Amino acid sequence: MTQLDITTEAIVIENGGLKIDSYLAMPKEDSIFPGIIVVQEIFGVNDHIRDVTRRFAKQGYVAIAPAIYQRLAPGFETGYTAESIDIGRQYKNQTKADELLSDIQATIDYLYTLPQVKKTGVGTIGFCFGGHVVYLVSILPEIKATASFYGAGIANWKPGEEDKATIDCTPDIKGTLYAFFGKEDTSIPQDQVDRIEDALTKNNIPHKLFRYEGAEHGFFCDKRGSYNAEASEDAWSKVLELFKSKL
């Protein structure tokens, strides 16, 4: 597919009294396109997340990356050092499921104000903590397609709610979900991946789950030492297949 010329800008999404910094990318072409929400890793809306957002715009989507740490650390973005990981995890552990749901719903509502966006449902893609978040918010009715990349903790943790797990929301998922995991990911034991697959199957959620041999946590991110080009390229083709078929 020929890549489209795009435009990008920093915008602000209003959610009650909260102003969510976001990165928006869309084709320059005068037409109507499906909307995609790109959800960050623990490292904020950084170069990698902006790059992924632009990649979707070049494929014919209006893509937006909201800062899901806005309540905790406005403007936060960082690289991949051990110190950065510690800080990013601290913020992750302070998030709350109801606030994440609210912020993603506000992002959907913003997309629907744009004349270039189709109003028949959106897609989401998330990486690392974002992979967890998109699984969590897949219960929102406007989300027709979800691509969850190596979302740690789905099977045994829910943001801000002790003794609960995000996997419990599986029966309420509204659309189709693709999940991507590396078999060498030390952050996500394979038995937890098994539980996620079982939950999706038992609840008759349309899904595909992919496990990549030799791939570690963060395998999609070409800014990280764990980048795996073969797994990344295969996963990207499957994401495009998902969004093309459902949006």
C-alpha positions in Angstrom: 0.0 0.0 0.0 1.3 3.5 -0.9 1.9 5.5 2.2 -0.1 8.7 2.6 1.3 12.2 3.3 0.4 13.1 6.8 0.2 16.0 9.2 0.9 15.9 13.0 0.2 18.2 15.9 0.2 18.3 19.7 -3.4 18.7 20.9 -5.2 18.8 24.3 -8.2 16.6 25.1 -10.7 17.9 27.7 -11.9 15.4 30.2 -13.9 17.3 32.8 -11.3 19.5 34.5 -8.4 17.5 33.2 -6.5 18.5 30.1 -4.8 15.5 28.5 -1.8 16.2 26.3 -2.0 14.1 23.1 -0.2 13.6 19.9 -2.4 13.5 16.7 -1.4 12.3 13.3 -3.7 12.1 10.2 -3.5 11.9 6.4 -3.5 15.2 4.6 -6.0 13.7 2.1 -9.5 15.2 2.2 -11.4 12.1 3.2 -12.8 10.1 6.1 -10.7 7.6 8.0 -11.0 5.1 10.9 -9.7 6.3 14.3 -6.9 4.6 16.2 -5.8 5.2 19.8 -2.1 4.4 20.5 -1.5 3.8 24.2 2.0 4.4 25.6 4.5 2.1 27.4 5.5 3.2 30.9 7.9 5.6 29.3 5.3 8.2 28.2 4.3 9.5 24.8 7.9 9.4 23.6 9.6 9.1 20.2 8.6 5.5 19.7 5.0 6.1 20.5 4.9 9.2 18.2 6.5 7.1 15.5 3.9 4.4 15.8 1.2 7.0 15.7 2.6 8.4 12.5 2.9 5.0 11.0 -0.8 4.5 11.3 -1.6 7.8 9.8 0.5 6.9 6.7 -1.6 3.8 6.4 -4.9 5.8 6.3 -5.9 6.2 9.9 -6.4 9.2 12.2 -4.2 8.2 15.1 -3.9 9.7 18.5 -1.7 9.0 21.5 -3.0 10.4 24.8 -0.8 10.9 27.8 -2.2 8.4 30.2 0.1 9.7 33.0 -1.4 13.2 32.7 -2.8 13.2 36.2 0.5 12.1 37.7 3.2 13.6 35.6 2.2 16.1 32.8 4.7 16.1 30.0 6.5 13.0 31.1 8.4 11.1 28.5 11.7 9.2 28.9 14.0 6.6 27.4 14.8 3.1 28.5 17.4 3.3 31.3 17.0 1.3 34.5 16.1 4.6 36.3 13.5 5.4 33.6 11.9 2.0 34.2 11.7 2.6 37.9 10.0 6.0 37.5 7.6 4.7 34.8 6.6 1.8 37.1 6.0 4.1 40.0 3.5 6.1 37.9 1.9 2.9 36.5 1.3 1.7 40.0 -0.5 4.9 40.8 -3.0 4.7 38.0 -6.6 3.7 38.5 -8.8 1.7 36.2 -11.8 4.1 36.3 -9.6 7.0 35.4 -8.0 5.1 32.5 -11.4 4.2 31.2 -12.5 7.8 31.5 -9.4 9.1 29.7 -9.7 6.7 26.8 -13.5 7.4 26.5 -12.6 11.1 26.4 -10.1 10.3 23.6 -12.8 8.5 21.6 -15.1 11.4 22.1 -12.5 13.8 20.8 -11.8 11.6 17.7 -15.5 11.7 17.0 -15.5 15.5 16.9 -13.1 15.4 14.0 -14.8 15.5 10.5 -12.0 13.2 9.1 -12.9 10.4 11.5 -15.5 7.6 10.8 -18.0 7.4 13.6 -18.5 3.6 13.5 -16.0 2.5 16.0 -12.3 2.9 16.8 -9.3 0.6 17.2 -6.7 0.6 20.0 -3.2 -0.5 20.2 -1.0 -0.5 23.4 2.5 -1.6 24.4 3.8 -2.7 27.8 1.5 -1.0 30.3 -0.4 0.2 27.3 -1.0 -3.4 26.3 -2.6 -3.9 29.7 -4.6 -0.6 29.4 -6.1 -1.5 26.0 -7.2 -4.9 27.3 -8.9 -3.1 30.2 -10.7 -0.5 28.1 -11.8 -3.0 25.4 -15.1 -3.1 27.3 -15.9 0.4 25.9 -18.7 0.0 23.3 -17.0 2.1 20.6 -13.8 0.0 20.6 -14.2 -2.5 17.7 -10.6 -3.8 17.5 -7.8 -4.1 20.1 -4.2 -4.9 19.6 -2.5 -5.7 23.0 1.3 -6.0 23.0 2.9 -7.7 26.0 0.6 -6.3 28.6 2.0 -7.4 31.9 -0.3 -8.0 34.9 -3.5 -8.6 33.0 -4.0 -12.0 34.7 -3.2 -10.9 38.3 -3.6 -7.1 38.7 -6.0 -4.3 38.0 -4.9 -0.6 38.3 -6.0 0.9 41.6 -8.1 -2.1 42.7 -6.5 -4.5 45.1 -7.6 -8.2 44.9 -8.9 -7.7 41.4 -7.4 -8.5 38.0 -8.1 -7.0 34.6 -8.7 -10.4 33.1 -12.0 -10.4 35.0 -13.3 -7.9 32.4 -12.9 -10.4 29.6 -16.7 -11.3 29.4 -17.4 -7.6 28.7 -15.0 -7.1 25.8 -17.1 -5.7 22.9 -14.9 -6.2 19.8 -12.1 -8.3 18.4 -8.8 -8.6 20.4 -5.4 -9.6 19.1 -2.7 -10.2 21.8 1.0 -10.4 21.2 3.6 -11.9 23.5 7.2 -12.9 23.4 8.1 -16.4 24.7 11.2 -15.0 26.3 9.4 -12.2 28.1 10.4 -12.5 31.8 7.7 -10.0 32.8 4.9 -12.2 31.7 5.0 -15.9 32.6 3.6 -18.2 30.0 1.1 -19.6 32.4 -0.4 -16.1 32.6 -0.6 -16.0 28.8 -2.4 -19.3 28.9 -4.9 -17.9 31.3 -5.6 -14.9 29.1 -6.1 -17.2 26.1 -8.4 -19.5 28.1 -10.5 -16.5 29.3 -10.9 -15.2 25.7 -11.8 -18.6 24.4 -14.3 -19.5 27.3 -16.0 -16.1 26.9 -16.3 -16.5 23.1 -14.4 -13.2 22.5 -13.3 -13.0 18.8 -9.5 -13.1 19.2 -6.1 -14.3 18.1 -3.2 -14.7 20.4 0.4 -14.8 19.1 3.5 -16.0 20.9 6.9 -15.3 19.3 9.8 -17.6 19.7 13.0 -15.8 20.9 11.1 -12.5 21.5 11.5 -10.6 24.8 9.4 -7.9 26.5 9.4 -4.8 24.3 10.1 -6.7 21.1 8.2 -4.3 18.9 10.1 -1.2 19.9 13.1 -0.5 17.7 14.5 1.9 20.3 15.1 -0.9 22.8 17.7 -3.6 23.1 15.0 -6.2 23.1 13.8 -5.2 19.6 13.1 -8.3 17.4 12.7 -7.2 13.8 11.2 -10.5 12.6 8.6 -10.6 15.4 7.9 -6.9 15.0 7.3 -7.1 11.3 5.0 -10.1 11.6 3.0 -8.5 14.4 2.6 -5.2 12.5 1.2 -7.1 9.5 -1.3 -8.8 11.8 -2.3 -5.5 13.4 -3.0 -3.9 10.0 -5.0 -7.0 9.1 -7.1 -6.6 12.2 -7.8 -2.9 11.8 -8.5 -3.3 8.0 -11.1 -6.0 8.7 -12.8 -4.4 11.7 -12.8 -0.7 11.2 
